[in-house]
Amino acid sequence: MSAAARPALSVVPSTPLDSIAGLADRLRRTFDSGKTRPLEWRRSQLRALKALVRERGDELVEALQADLHKPTLEAWAADVGQVTTEAAMALRKLKGWTKPQRTGFFPLGRSRIVHEPLGVVLIIAPWNYPVGLLLTPLVGAVAAGNCAVLKPSEVTMRTSAVLGRRIPEYLDPEAIAIVEGGIDETHALLEQRFDHIFYTGNGRVGRVVMEAAAKHLTPVTLELGGKSPCIVDHDVDLKVAARRIAWGKFMNAGQTCIAPDYILVHESREQELVRELGAAIHDFFGDDPKRTPDYARVVNRRHHERLSKLLASGEAAIGGQSDPEDCYIAPTVLRGVAPDSPIMQEEIFGPILPVLPVRGVDDAIEFVRRGEKPLALYIFSSSEATAEKVVGATSSGGVCVNGTIFHIANPALPFGGVGESGMGAYHGRHTFETFSHKKSVLSRGFRFDPKWMYPPYGGLKTKLVQRFLK
Ligand code: NAD
């Protein structure tokens, strides 16, 4: 569907500001009543999330297609379906996650760690995977027994409208609220006191969120982005590497936080890699990627304009076509890109892939280390030692060796950034932990209570303690 054919909603759906005021306090009353603590309540909300996806998944996918021209498979596998997978896992594991953890022997009492819900949490999501990035954090928040306010992105307004309509139908409205809208509505929320803020989006707004949170000493998780590099060594099967890179880059038209942002390839293989990338793009999207249902669009005219300017940073070896009316930019591979060109100064977040030759992996490591810490790093090499060297010498939220994106799919791996790409992590049990306080509890009996432990200490006791501790 072209952008022109995608009917705009007449107004961006937004929640009236006067009903946002006092929302956190209203939910805190529910939390204080103890309603959200029993495992049965948590299970009911997890089941309701699964039902929402089962019964309204098609409606959400339709909205995603209208907002982003998202391919149906991607909408299910990488966005809406994530909610089912995470909720099903939480339902299976809830009993184990919430069980107090006993620690090893400690002579002064029995010790355990209790996972306590934090209270009322705020989850703010962006537009690129607008369902999954809003509702998978919610899975952990309700599994941990919290109340939550959800704030979807206004940029994908049709998806926001469906979520705004369906969330109150499926989830307990006394404990879970959704607020639609943009900057004003988000600020109206940020003024209130939450017990945790989970924000996914860009680093500029991440700073706004952290500043607002500081006022109430509210802890934050910041899931941000950045330029995720992809290093390609001289010794790899380029056909496979190119396919995996092109898939990770051009999924959702490059609007994925962990999409390979640029490639650093061994100079001896640059030409061949570009050729294989071209072949992979052709295999995926055919002669005219504009006509396939399997290729998404840039989210709006503003981002299209931003990306169109970045096309000038190099020479389009593949693609380069652009149509503002349809928010379309062809899958593009750029060569001849200078490291100080505009496209290398910001996260691209679109379907343009610069390929920069390097003399070897050491140069690539140095290049990466000069920039901010990325959210993801990709290394393609046939040598395990080389891959390990890159893992050890660079810092990033996560790494995928000889692949792209898939490290996010394993719920056992915490997903999150480091430095400029964010703080905190989630997925699977890690989401439950993010929304829990690990409370230490030590219990003593009455029988063992030797008098010598108490004052007066006297010289002998002090000497004994000193001898014991030196
Ligand atoms: P966005 O514009 O939808 O903003 C995200 C949220 O912040 C929205 O709910 C929006 O209403 C709110 N917001 C926007 N401007 C604000 C302001 N001035 N004050 C208060 N709230 C404001 O999304 P975006 O930031 O363009 O998202 C893209 C970025 O997110 C990219 O950098 C991408 O890498 C990153 N991202 C990270 C992850 C991750 O998991 N780490 C996932 C997806 C996207």
Residues whose N, C-alpha, C, O or C-beta is under 5 A from the ligand:
A	BS01	NAD	I124 A125 P126 W127 K151 P152 S153 E154 V155 G181 G182 I183 T186 T200 G201 N202 V205 V208 E223 L224 G225 G226 C257
